[in-house]
């Protein structure tokens, strides 16, 4: 492969990585914005449920809150699948970029150096540097070391625990509102 073709190929891989990473970030931003609106509305309804005096008012507000929670949780599960899939797409392009950088001199493997830097506090860095920044050819199993087969630290927080946290928040809002509505209903009946 000529140097010009290698640069073209590397440029294409970088564009693919940028595009998929931008898509991933866009989906995350859209989802967090949407969930923020739902949660703010749910919190407002919960406060309204506590403030209302009439049975019909707090019963209707509770019903709306439950429906909003169901819609929000449905979107949460669907978006989780989409975001995980986009993360796998990003990993694909990162793998291709690391493979392509193997054709460069070790000192010019900047993306590989960056991925090693990310692992700095989580792995045996000397072994990783020796593996990736030498003349030795690497394989897909080697690449798993710095791309990570599962979720990395940031993705564990954003793509797993943030979703779990939103789900827990909805369970708490609905539980408090339903319990308070039942309590109020029983007191009004007496």
C-alpha positions, 0 to 999 in steps of 0.5 A, spaced: 500 500 500 502 506 498 503 512 503 498 516 499 493 510 500 495 508 507 493 516 509 486 515 505 485 509 509 486 512 515 482 518 514 476 514 512 477 510 519 478 517 523 471 520 519 468 513 521 470 514 528 468 521 529 461 520 526 459 514 530 462 517 536 458 524 534 452 519 534 453 516 540 454 523 544 447 525 540 443 520 542 446 520 550 444 528 550 437 527 547 436 521 552 438 525 558 434 532 555 428 528 554 429 524 561 430 530 565 424 533 562 420 527 564 423 527 571 422 534 572 414 533 570 414 527 575 417 531 581 412 537 579 406 532 579 408 528 586 408 535 589 401 537 586 399 530 589 401 532 596 398 539 595 391 537 592 385 536 597 380 533 593 380 526 591 379 527 584 385 532 583 390 527 587 387 521 583 388 524 576 395 527 578 397 520 580 394 516 574 398 521 570 404 520 574 404 513 573 403 513 565 408 518 565 413 513 568 411 508 564 412 512 558 419 514 561 421 507 563 419 504 556 424 510 552 429 508 557 429 501 555 429 503 548 434 508 548 439 504 553 439 498 547 440 504 542 446 507 546 449 500 547 449 499 540 452 505 538 458 504 543 459 498 539 460 501 533 465 506 536 469 500 538 469 497 531 472 504 529 477 504 534 479 497 533 480 499 526 484 505 527 489 501 532 490 496 527 491 501 521 496 505 526 500 498 526 503 500 519 506 507 522 512 507 526 511 506 534 512 514 535 506 516 531 501 511 533 497 517 537 490 514 538 494 508 540 498 512 545 491 515 547 488 509 549 494 507 553 493 513 557 486 512 558 488 505 561 493 508 565 490 507 572 487 501 571 492 496 568 499 494 567 501 500 563 508 497 561 506 491 559 501 495 554 506 500 552 511 494 550 505 490 546 502 496 542 508 501 541 513 496 539 514 493 532 510 487 534 504 485 530 498 485 534 491 481 534 484 482 536 485 479 542 491 484 544 486 490 542 481 488 547 486 490 552 485 497 550 478 497 547 475 493 552 470 488 551 465 490 556 464 497 558 469 502 560 469 506 566 466 512 563 461 507 559 459 503 565 457 510 569 453 513 563 451 507 559 449 503 565 448 506 572 445 513 569 440 508 566 439 504 573 439 511 577 433 514 572 429 507 573 430 508 581 428 515 581 422 513 577 420 508 582 421 512 588 417 518 585 411 513 583 412 509 590 411 516 594 406 518 590 401 512 590 402 511 597 401 518 599 394 518 594 392 511 598 393 515 605 389 521 603 384 517 600 383 513 606 383 519 610 378 522 606 373 516 607 373 516 614 
